[in-house]
Amino acid sequence: MSQIVATPEMAKQLAEASGPVMIVNGEGTMIGYCTPVRFPHSPYPREEIERRREEARKHPERLKTTAEVLAHLRQLEEENK
């Protein structure tokens, strides 16, 4: 993948964008689209997240790996055929 370094002004405009952005040249011709990366804010307060993390640490037997979850979903899919 190619990388283009944005000017400070362009970086500022992208940071302020609320969604995908059409990028145009000086004549107004579209040269590309950009979807600025956003890290959504959690709907949960930090205290709640920390409480749940602590609870998870107390009961590691309840935690599942991605592979375990996928295996379980495949099993459910087979049962529902």
Secondary structure, DSSP 4 states (H G I P E B T S, - for coil): ----PPPHHHHHHHHH-SS-EEEE-TTS-EEEEE-----PPPSS-HHHHHHHHHHHHH-GGG---HHHHHHHHHHHHHHT-
